[in-house]
Amino acid sequence: MTRLLRANQAAQKIDVTVDRLYDYSRQGIVPVVKIGRQCRWSEDALDDFISNGGQSFPGGWKKDN
């Protein structure tokens, strides 16, 4: 089961500030899971992001309209 991280935990994992994490998430650079108005970050997805050299995933994590 994937563990969901809060902003401070996710920011620490990728060594950025919380503000930068939210900015990257809004841009689709860092994968984010939205639960209502709350944001959480999948530990597995962040590990994949790090493994890929910090590159965003093809197509991003945005919902296609």
N, CA, C and O atoms as a Maestro MAE file, in Angstrom:
{
 s_m_m2io_version
 :::
 2.0.0
}

f_m_ct {
 s_m_title
 :::
 protein
 m_atom[260] {
  # First column is atom index #
  i_m_mmod_type
  r_m_x_coord
  r_m_y_coord
  r_m_z_coord
  i_m_residue_number
  s_m_chain_name
  s_m_pdb_residue_name
  s_m_pdb_atom_name
  i_m_atomic_number
  :::
  1 25 0.841 -1.179 0.000 1 A "MET " " N  " 7
  2 3 0.000 0.000 0.000 1 A "MET " " CA " 6
  3 2 0.887 1.244 0.000 1 A "MET " " C  " 6
  4 15 1.875 1.328 0.730 1 A "MET " " O  " 8
  5 25 0.513 2.184 -0.822 2 A "THR " " N  " 7
  6 3 1.264 3.425 -0.944 2 A "THR " " CA " 6
  7 2 0.988 4.333 0.246 2 A "THR " " C  " 6
  8 15 -0.158 4.511 0.659 2 A "THR " " O  " 8
  9 25 2.041 4.893 0.779 3 A "ARG " " N  " 7
  10 3 1.920 5.837 1.888 3 A "ARG " " CA " 6
  11 2 1.813 7.242 1.320 3 A "ARG " " C  " 6
  12 15 2.602 7.620 0.453 3 A "ARG " " O  " 8
  13 25 0.852 8.019 1.793 4 A "LEU " " N  " 7
  14 3 0.699 9.404 1.358 4 A "LEU " " CA " 6
  15 2 1.366 10.313 2.381 4 A "LEU " " C  " 6
  16 15 1.170 10.170 3.587 4 A "LEU " " O  " 8
  17 25 2.159 11.252 1.870 5 A "LEU " " N  " 7
  18 3 2.922 12.159 2.723 5 A "LEU " " CA " 6
  19 2 2.277 13.535 2.771 5 A "LEU " " C  " 6
  20 15 1.660 13.981 1.804 5 A "LEU " " O  " 8
  21 25 2.429 14.194 3.902 6 A "ARG " " N  " 7
  22 3 2.002 15.585 4.034 6 A "ARG " " CA " 6
  23 2 3.074 16.464 3.398 6 A "ARG " " C  " 6
  24 15 4.171 15.998 3.088 6 A "ARG " " O  " 8
  25 25 2.746 17.734 3.208 7 A "ALA " " N  " 7
  26 3 3.636 18.660 2.496 7 A "ALA " " CA " 6
  27 2 5.039 18.711 3.102 7 A "ALA " " C  " 6
  28 15 6.031 18.645 2.376 7 A "ALA " " O  " 8
  29 25 5.122 18.828 4.425 8 A "ASN " " N  " 7
  30 3 6.448 18.942 5.038 8 A "ASN " " CA " 6
  31 2 7.270 17.665 4.853 8 A "ASN " " C  " 6
  32 15 8.487 17.735 4.682 8 A "ASN " " O  " 8
  33 25 6.623 16.511 4.886 9 A "GLN " " N  " 7
  34 3 7.328 15.244 4.694 9 A "GLN " " CA " 6
  35 2 7.795 15.096 3.249 9 A "GLN " " C  " 6
  36 15 8.927 14.682 3.001 9 A "GLN " " O  " 8
  37 25 6.921 15.436 2.290 10 A "ALA " " N  " 7
  38 3 7.259 15.321 0.870 10 A "ALA " " CA " 6
  39 2 8.363 16.309 0.497 10 A "ALA " " C  " 6
  40 15 9.281 15.966 -0.249 10 A "ALA " " O  " 8
  41 25 8.274 17.528 1.012 11 A "ALA " " N  " 7
  42 3 9.293 18.541 0.723 11 A "ALA " " CA " 6
  43 2 10.654 18.095 1.250 11 A "ALA " " C  " 6
  44 15 11.675 18.264 0.584 11 A "ALA " " O  " 8
  45 25 10.655 17.529 2.444 12 A "GLN " " N  " 7
  46 3 11.907 17.043 3.027 12 A "GLN " " CA " 6
  47 2 12.481 15.904 2.184 12 A "GLN " " C  " 6
  48 15 13.695 15.820 1.997 12 A "GLN " " O  " 8
  49 25 11.620 15.038 1.681 13 A "LYS " " N  " 7
  50 3 12.063 13.884 0.893 13 A "LYS " " CA " 6
  51 2 12.791 14.314 -0.381 13 A "LYS " " C  " 6
  52 15 13.780 13.695 -0.773 13 A "LYS " " O  " 8
  53 25 12.291 15.393 -1.037 14 A "ILE " " N  " 7
  54 3 12.956 15.840 -2.266 14 A "ILE " " CA " 6
  55 2 13.826 17.081 -2.024 14 A "ILE " " C  " 6
  56 15 14.319 17.694 -2.971 14 A "ILE " " O  " 8
  57 25 14.007 17.442 -0.759 15 A "ASP " " N  " 7
  58 3 14.923 18.502 -0.333 15 A "ASP " " CA " 6
  59 2 14.604 19.861 -0.955 15 A "ASP " " C  " 6
  60 15 15.474 20.522 -1.522 15 A "ASP " " O  " 8
  61 25 13.339 20.259 -0.836 16 A "VAL " " N  " 7
  62 3 12.913 21.596 -1.252 16 A "VAL " " CA " 6
  63 2 12.037 22.180 -0.146 16 A "VAL " " C  " 6
  64 15 11.634 21.475 0.779 16 A "VAL " " O  " 8
  65 25 11.750 23.470 -0.253 17 A "THR " " N  " 7
  66 3 10.841 24.087 0.717 17 A "THR " " CA " 6
  67 2 9.406 23.656 0.402 17 A "THR " " C  " 6
  68 15 9.114 23.186 -0.697 17 A "THR " " O  " 8
  69 25 8.538 23.822 1.365 18 A "VAL " " N  " 7
  70 3 7.128 23.478 1.177 18 A "VAL " " CA " 6
  71 2 6.527 24.359 0.074 18 A "VAL " " C  " 6
  72 15 5.754 23.874 -0.751 18 A "VAL " " O  " 8
  73 25 6.876 25.642 0.058 19 A "ASP " " N  " 7
  74 3 6.373 26.534 -0.991 19 A "ASP " " CA " 6
  75 2 6.809 26.056 -2.372 19 A "ASP " " C  " 6
  76 15 6.014 26.076 -3.311 19 A "ASP " " O  " 8
  77 25 8.052 25.630 -2.504 20 A "ARG " " N  " 7
  78 3 8.554 25.140 -3.791 20 A "ARG " " CA " 6
  79 2 7.832 23.846 -4.181 20 A "ARG " " C  " 6
  80 15 7.524 23.642 -5.355 20 A "ARG " " O  " 8
  81 25 7.561 22.974 -3.210 21 A "LEU " " N  " 7
  82 3 6.828 21.736 -3.471 21 A "LEU " " CA " 6
  83 2 5.449 22.041 -4.054 21 A "LEU " " C  " 6
  84 15 5.052 21.439 -5.051 21 A "LEU " " O  " 8
  85 25 4.713 22.979 -3.435 22 A "TYR " " N  " 7
  86 3 3.394 23.346 -3.947 22 A "TYR " " CA " 6
  87 2 3.506 23.945 -5.347 22 A "TYR " " C  " 6
  88 15 2.682 23.655 -6.215 22 A "TYR " " O  " 8
  89 25 4.517 24.774 -5.569 23 A "ASP " " N  " 7
  90 3 4.722 25.377 -6.887 23 A "ASP " " CA " 6
  91 2 4.979 24.302 -7.942 23 A "ASP " " C  " 6
  92 15 4.372 24.323 -9.012 23 A "ASP " " O  " 8
  93 25 5.873 23.369 -7.644 24 A "TYR " " N  " 7
  94 3 6.165 22.275 -8.570 24 A "TYR " " CA " 6
  95 2 4.927 21.412 -8.814 24 A "TYR " " C  " 6
  96 15 4.701 20.946 -9.931 24 A "TYR " " O  " 8
  97 25 4.137 21.203 -7.782 25 A "SER " " N  " 7
  98 3 2.923 20.393 -7.913 25 A "SER " " CA " 6
  99 2 1.906 21.084 -8.818 25 A "SER " " C  " 6
  100 15 1.287 20.437 -9.663 25 A "SER " " O  " 8
  101 25 1.731 22.400 -8.646 26 A "ARG " " N  " 7
  102 3 0.809 23.159 -9.501 26 A "ARG " " CA " 6
  103 2 1.241 23.110 -10.963 26 A "ARG " " C  " 6
  104 15 0.400 23.082 -11.861 26 A "ARG " " O  " 8
  105 25 2.557 23.100 -11.202 27 A "GLN " " N  " 7
  106 3 3.090 23.064 -12.567 27 A "GLN " " CA " 6
  107 2 3.057 21.658 -13.169 27 A "GLN " " C  " 6
  108 15 3.320 21.489 -14.360 27 A "GLN " " O  " 8
  109 25 2.738 20.657 -12.358 28 A "GLY " " N  " 7
  110 3 2.707 19.280 -12.842 28 A "GLY " " CA " 6
  111 2 4.079 18.629 -12.881 28 A "GLY " " C  " 6
  112 15 4.246 17.575 -13.494 28 A "GLY " " O  " 8
  113 25 5.058 19.240 -12.236 29 A "ILE " " N  " 7
  114 3 6.413 18.689 -12.215 29 A "ILE " " CA " 6
  115 2 6.518 17.558 -11.197 29 A "ILE " " C  " 6
  116 15 7.137 16.527 -11.461 29 A "ILE " " O  " 8
  117 25 5.914 17.758 -10.045 30 A "VAL " " N  " 7
  118 3 5.914 16.754 -8.975 30 A "VAL " " CA " 6
  119 2 4.502 16.180 -8.876 30 A "VAL " " C  " 6
  120 15 3.534 16.938 -8.809 30 A "VAL " " O  " 8
  121 25 4.371 14.845 -8.865 31 A "PRO " " N  " 7
  122 3 3.048 14.231 -8.779 31 A "PRO " " CA " 6
  123 2 2.370 14.519 -7.438 31 A "PRO " " C  " 6
  124 15 2.996 14.426 -6.382 31 A "PRO " " O  " 8
  125 25 1.095 14.867 -7.492 32 A "VAL " " N  " 7
  126 3 0.334 15.201 -6.290 32 A "VAL " " CA " 6
  127 2 -1.003 14.471 -6.323 32 A "VAL " " C  " 6
  128 15 -1.571 14.230 -7.388 32 A "VAL " " O  " 8
  129 25 -1.499 14.121 -5.125 33 A "VAL " " N  " 7
  130 3 -2.811 13.497 -4.981 33 A "VAL " " CA " 6
  131 2 -3.685 14.500 -4.245 33 A "VAL " " C  " 6
  132 15 -3.339 14.942 -3.149 33 A "VAL " " O  " 8
  133 25 -4.812 14.860 -4.839 34 A "LYS " " N  " 7
  134 3 -5.718 15.813 -4.196 34 A "LYS " " CA " 6
  135 2 -6.859 15.049 -3.543 34 A "LYS " " C  " 6
  136 15 -7.506 14.207 -4.166 34 A "LYS " " O  " 8
  137 25 -7.087 15.360 -2.285 35 A "ILE " " N  " 7
  138 3 -8.176 14.775 -1.511 35 A "ILE " " CA " 6
  139 2 -9.014 15.955 -1.031 35 A "ILE " " C  " 6
  140 15 -8.722 16.574 -0.008 35 A "ILE " " O  " 8
  141 25 -10.042 16.244 -1.781 36 A "GLY " " N  " 7
  142 3 -10.812 17.455 -1.490 36 A "GLY " " CA " 6
  143 2 -9.925 18.663 -1.723 36 A "GLY " " C  " 6
  144 15 -9.389 18.840 -2.816 36 A "GLY " " O  " 8
  145 25 -9.767 19.492 -0.707 37 A "ARG " " N  " 7
  146 3 -8.901 20.670 -0.812 37 A "ARG " " CA " 6
  147 2 -7.489 20.376 -0.334 37 A "ARG " " C  " 6
  148 15 -6.606 21.227 -0.438 37 A "ARG " " O  " 8
  149 25 -7.273 19.188 0.184 38 A "GLN " " N  " 7
  150 3 -5.957 18.822 0.712 38 A "GLN " " CA " 6
  151 2 -5.094 18.194 -0.367 38 A "GLN " " C  " 6
  152 15 -5.602 17.545 -1.282 38 A "GLN " " O  " 8
  153 25 -3.804 18.388 -0.257 39 A "CYS " " N  " 7
  154 3 -2.835 17.769 -1.165 39 A "CYS " " CA " 6
  155 2 -1.991 16.786 -0.368 39 A "CYS " " C  " 6
  156 15 -1.585 17.058 0.762 39 A "CYS " " O  " 8
  157 25 -1.740 15.649 -0.980 40 A "ARG " " N  " 7
  158 3 -0.842 14.649 -0.409 40 A "ARG " " CA " 6
  159 2 0.063 14.162 -1.534 40 A "ARG " " C  " 6
  160 15 -0.281 14.271 -2.711 40 A "ARG " " O  " 8
  161 25 1.208 13.632 -1.166 41 A "TRP " " N  " 7
  162 3 2.175 13.154 -2.145 41 A "TRP " " CA " 6
  163 2 2.473 11.696 -1.870 41 A "TRP " " C  " 6
  164 15 2.810 11.317 -0.748 41 A "TRP " " O  " 8
  165 25 2.346 10.877 -2.914 42 A "SER " " N  " 7
  166 3 2.587 9.451 -2.810 42 A "SER " " CA " 6
  167 2 4.084 9.211 -2.648 42 A "SER " " C  " 6
  168 15 4.888 9.686 -3.450 42 A "SER " " O  " 8
  169 25 4.442 8.484 -1.625 43 A "GLU " " N  " 7
  170 3 5.853 8.181 -1.393 43 A "GLU " " CA " 6
  171 2 6.431 7.384 -2.565 43 A "GLU " " C  " 6
  172 15 7.561 7.633 -2.987 43 A "GLU " " O  " 8
  173 25 5.660 6.430 -3.092 44 A "ASP " " N  " 7
  174 3 6.120 5.637 -4.240 44 A "ASP " " CA " 6
  175 2 6.314 6.511 -5.473 44 A "ASP " " C  " 6
  176 15 7.305 6.358 -6.188 44 A "ASP " " O  " 8
  177 25 5.377 7.430 -5.732 45 A "ALA " " N  " 7
  178 3 5.490 8.314 -6.900 45 A "ALA " " CA " 6
  179 2 6.687 9.249 -6.749 45 A "ALA " " C  " 6
  180 15 7.372 9.540 -7.730 45 A "ALA " " O  " 8
  181 25 6.944 9.724 -5.527 46 A "LEU " " N  " 7
  182 3 8.113 10.570 -5.309 46 A "LEU " " CA " 6
  183 2 9.400 9.773 -5.500 46 A "LEU " " C  " 6
  184 15 10.379 10.293 -6.035 46 A "LEU " " O  " 8
  185 25 9.401 8.517 -5.066 47 A "ASP " " N  " 7
  186 3 10.576 7.663 -5.285 47 A "ASP " " CA " 6
  187 2 10.823 7.477 -6.783 47 A "ASP " " C  " 6
  188 15 11.968 7.521 -7.231 47 A "ASP " " O  " 8
  189 25 9.746 7.269 -7.564 48 A "ASP " " N  " 7
  190 3 9.869 7.150 -9.021 48 A "ASP " " CA " 6
  191 2 10.383 8.455 -9.619 48 A "ASP " " C  " 6
  192 15 11.242 8.444 -10.500 48 A "ASP " " O  " 8
  193 25 9.854 9.580 -9.138 49 A "PHE " " N  " 7
  194 3 10.277 10.897 -9.596 49 A "PHE " " CA " 6
  195 2 11.780 11.073 -9.365 49 A "PHE " " C  " 6
  196 15 12.496 11.548 -10.247 49 A "PHE " " O  " 8
  197 25 12.246 10.693 -8.193 50 A "ILE " " N  " 7
  198 3 13.670 10.799 -7.862 50 A "ILE " " CA " 6
  199 2 14.486 9.851 -8.739 50 A "ILE " " C  " 6
  200 15 15.541 10.228 -9.248 50 A "ILE " " O  " 8
  201 25 14.002 8.630 -8.915 51 A "SER " " N  " 7
  202 3 14.696 7.631 -9.740 51 A "SER " " CA " 6
  203 2 14.833 8.080 -11.189 51 A "SER " " C  " 6
  204 15 15.804 7.732 -11.862 51 A "SER " " O  " 8
  205 25 13.861 8.856 -11.672 52 A "ASN " " N  " 7
  206 3 13.886 9.366 -13.042 52 A "ASN " " CA " 6
  207 2 14.704 10.654 -13.152 52 A "ASN " " C  " 6
  208 15 14.639 11.351 -14.164 52 A "ASN " " O  " 8
  209 25 15.457 10.959 -12.131 53 A "GLY " " N  " 7
  210 3 16.307 12.146 -12.175 53 A "GLY " " CA " 6
  211 2 15.561 13.439 -11.955 53 A "GLY " " C  " 6
  212 15 16.043 14.507 -12.329 53 A "GLY " " O  " 8
  213 25 14.381 13.356 -11.347 54 A "GLY " " N  " 7
  214 3 13.611 14.554 -11.062 54 A "GLY " " CA " 6
  215 2 12.853 15.082 -12.266 54 A "GLY " " C  " 6
  216 15 12.373 16.215 -12.247 54 A "GLY " " O  " 8
  217 25 12.740 14.283 -13.302 55 A "GLN " " N  " 7
  218 3 12.017 14.702 -14.498 55 A "GLN " " CA " 6
  219 2 10.534 14.398 -14.318 55 A "GLN " " C  " 6
  220 15 10.151 13.387 -13.730 55 A "GLN " " O  " 8
  221 25 9.722 15.297 -14.841 56 A "SER " " N  " 7
  222 3 8.282 15.037 -14.773 56 A "SER " " CA " 6
  223 2 7.943 13.873 -15.688 56 A "SER " " C  " 6
  224 15 8.675 13.586 -16.635 56 A "SER " " O  " 8
  225 25 6.852 13.216 -15.408 57 A "PHE " " N  " 7
  226 3 6.437 12.042 -16.165 57 A "PHE " " CA " 6
  227 2 5.790 12.460 -17.475 57 A "PHE " " C  " 6
  228 15 5.204 13.540 -17.545 57 A "PHE " " O  " 8
  229 25 5.876 11.634 -18.519 58 A "PRO " " N  " 7
  230 3 5.238 11.963 -19.787 58 A "PRO " " CA " 6
  231 2 3.744 12.225 -19.589 58 A "PRO " " C  " 6
  232 15 3.042 11.422 -18.974 58 A "PRO " " O  " 8
  233 25 3.271 13.339 -20.108 59 A "GLY " " N  " 7
  234 3 1.858 13.674 -19.966 59 A "GLY " " CA " 6
  235 2 1.528 14.293 -18.624 59 A "GLY " " C  " 6
  236 15 0.403 14.750 -18.421 59 A "GLY " " O  " 8
  237 25 2.473 14.320 -17.707 60 A "GLY " " N  " 7
  238 3 2.240 14.901 -16.393 60 A "GLY " " CA " 6
  239 2 1.231 14.116 -15.589 60 A "GLY " " C  " 6
  240 15 0.845 13.010 -15.965 60 A "GLY " " O  " 8
  241 25 0.813 14.684 -14.497 61 A "TRP " " N  " 7
  242 3 -0.141 14.030 -13.612 61 A "TRP " " CA " 6
  243 2 -1.467 14.780 -13.609 61 A "TRP " " C  " 6
  244 15 -2.288 14.620 -12.705 61 A "TRP " " O  " 8
  245 25 -1.659 15.601 -14.640 62 A "LYS " " N  " 7
  246 3 -2.893 16.361 -14.712 62 A "LYS " " CA " 6
  247 2 -3.966 15.550 -15.389 62 A "LYS " " C  " 6
  248 15 -3.683 14.738 -16.270 62 A "LYS " " O  " 8
  249 25 -5.184 15.765 -14.982 63 A "LYS " " N  " 7
  250 3 -6.319 15.070 -15.575 63 A "LYS " " CA " 6
  251 2 -6.571 15.638 -16.968 63 A "LYS " " C  " 6
  252 15 -6.648 16.854 -17.140 63 A "LYS " " O  " 8
  253 25 -6.698 14.764 -17.956 64 A "ASP " " N  " 7
  254 3 -7.023 15.210 -19.308 64 A "ASP " " CA " 6
  255 2 -8.486 15.584 -19.373 64 A "ASP " " C  " 6
  256 15 -9.343 14.854 -18.873 64 A "ASP " " O  " 8
  257 25 -8.776 16.717 -19.986 65 A "ASN " " N  " 7
  258 3 -10.176 17.176 -20.090 65 A "ASN " " CA " 6
  259 2 -10.834 16.631 -21.313 65 A "ASN " " C  " 6
  260 15 -12.006 16.912 -21.560 65 A "ASN " " O  " 8
  :::
 }
 m_bond[259] {
  # First column is bond index #
  i_m_from
  i_m_to
  i_m_order
  :::
  1 1 2 1
  2 2 3 1
  3 3 4 2
  4 3 5 1
  5 5 6 1
  6 6 7 1
  7 7 8 2
  8 7 9 1
  9 9 10 1
  10 10 11 1
  11 11 12 2
  12 11 13 1
  13 13 14 1
  14 14 15 1
  15 15 16 2
  16 15 17 1
  17 17 18 1
  18 18 19 1
  19 19 20 2
  20 19 21 1
  21 21 22 1
  22 22 23 1
  23 23 24 2
  24 23 25 1
  25 25 26 1
  26 26 27 1
  27 27 28 2
  28 27 29 1
  29 29 30 1
  30 30 31 1
  31 31 32 2
  32 31 33 1
  33 33 34 1
  34 34 35 1
  35 35 36 2
  36 35 37 1
  37 37 38 1
  38 38 39 1
  39 39 40 2
  40 39 41 1
  41 41 42 1
  42 42 43 1
  43 43 44 2
  44 43 45 1
  45 45 46 1
  46 46 47 1
  47 47 48 2
  48 47 49 1
  49 49 50 1
  50 50 51 1
  51 51 52 2
  52 51 53 1
  53 53 54 1
  54 54 55 1
  55 55 56 2
  56 55 57 1
  57 57 58 1
  58 58 59 1
  59 59 60 2
  60 59 61 1
  61 61 62 1
  62 62 63 1
  63 63 64 2
  64 63 65 1
  65 65 66 1
  66 66 67 1
  67 67 68 2
  68 67 69 1
  69 69 70 1
  70 70 71 1
  71 71 72 2
  72 71 73 1
  73 73 74 1
  74 74 75 1
  75 75 76 2
  76 75 77 1
  77 77 78 1
  78 78 79 1
  79 79 80 2
  80 79 81 1
  81 81 82 1
  82 82 83 1
  83 83 84 2
  84 83 85 1
  85 85 86 1
  86 86 87 1
  87 87 88 2
  88 87 89 1
  89 89 90 1
  90 90 91 1
  91 91 92 2
  92 91 93 1
  93 93 94 1
  94 94 95 1
  95 95 96 2
  96 95 97 1
  97 97 98 1
  98 98 99 1
  99 99 100 2
  100 99 101 1
  101 101 102 1
  102 102 103 1
  103 103 104 2
  104 103 105 1
  105 105 106 1
  106 106 107 1
  107 107 108 2
  108 107 109 1
  109 109 110 1
  110 110 111 1
  111 111 112 2
  112 111 113 1
  113 113 114 1
  114 114 115 1
  115 115 116 2
  116 115 117 1
  117 117 118 1
  118 118 119 1
  119 119 120 2
  120 119 121 1
  121 121 122 1
  122 122 123 1
  123 123 124 2
  124 123 125 1
  125 125 126 1
  126 126 127 1
  127 127 128 2
  128 127 129 1
  129 129 130 1
  130 130 131 1
  131 131 132 2
  132 131 133 1
  133 133 134 1
  134 134 135 1
  135 135 136 2
  136 135 137 1
  137 137 138 1
  138 138 139 1
  139 139 140 2
  140 139 141 1
  141 141 142 1
  142 142 143 1
  143 143 144 2
  144 143 145 1
  145 145 146 1
  146 146 147 1
  147 147 148 2
  148 147 149 1
  149 149 150 1
  150 150 151 1
  151 151 152 2
  152 151 153 1
  153 153 154 1
  154 154 155 1
  155 155 156 2
  156 155 157 1
  157 157 158 1
  158 158 159 1
  159 159 160 2
  160 159 161 1
  161 161 162 1
  162 162 163 1
  163 163 164 2
  164 163 165 1
  165 165 166 1
  166 166 167 1
  167 167 168 2
  168 167 169 1
  169 169 170 1
  170 170 171 1
  171 171 172 2
  172 171 173 1
  173 173 174 1
  174 174 175 1
  175 175 176 2
  176 175 177 1
  177 177 178 1
  178 178 179 1
  179 179 180 2
  180 179 181 1
  181 181 182 1
  182 182 183 1
  183 183 184 2
  184 183 185 1
  185 185 186 1
  186 186 187 1
  187 187 188 2
  188 187 189 1
  189 189 190 1
  190 190 191 1
  191 191 192 2
  192 191 193 1
  193 193 194 1
  194 194 195 1
  195 195 196 2
  196 195 197 1
  197 197 198 1
  198 198 199 1
  199 199 200 2
  200 199 201 1
  201 201 202 1
  202 202 203 1
  203 203 204 2
  204 203 205 1
  205 205 206 1
  206 206 207 1
  207 207 208 2
  208 207 209 1
  209 209 210 1
  210 210 211 1
  211 211 212 2
  212 211 213 1
  213 213 214 1
  214 214 215 1
  215 215 216 2
  216 215 217 1
  217 217 218 1
  218 218 219 1
  219 219 220 2
  220 219 221 1
  221 221 222 1
  222 222 223 1
  223 223 224 2
  224 223 225 1
  225 225 226 1
  226 226 227 1
  227 227 228 2
  228 227 229 1
  229 229 230 1
  230 230 231 1
  231 231 232 2
  232 231 233 1
  233 233 234 1
  234 234 235 1
  235 235 236 2
  236 235 237 1
  237 237 238 1
  238 238 239 1
  239 239 240 2
  240 239 241 1
  241 241 242 1
  242 242 243 1
  243 243 244 2
  244 243 245 1
  245 245 246 1
  246 246 247 1
  247 247 248 2
  248 247 249 1
  249 249 250 1
  250 250 251 1
  251 251 252 2
  252 251 253 1
  253 253 254 1
  254 254 255 1
  255 255 256 2
  256 255 257 1
  257 257 258 1
  258 258 259 1
  259 259 260 2
  :::
 }
}
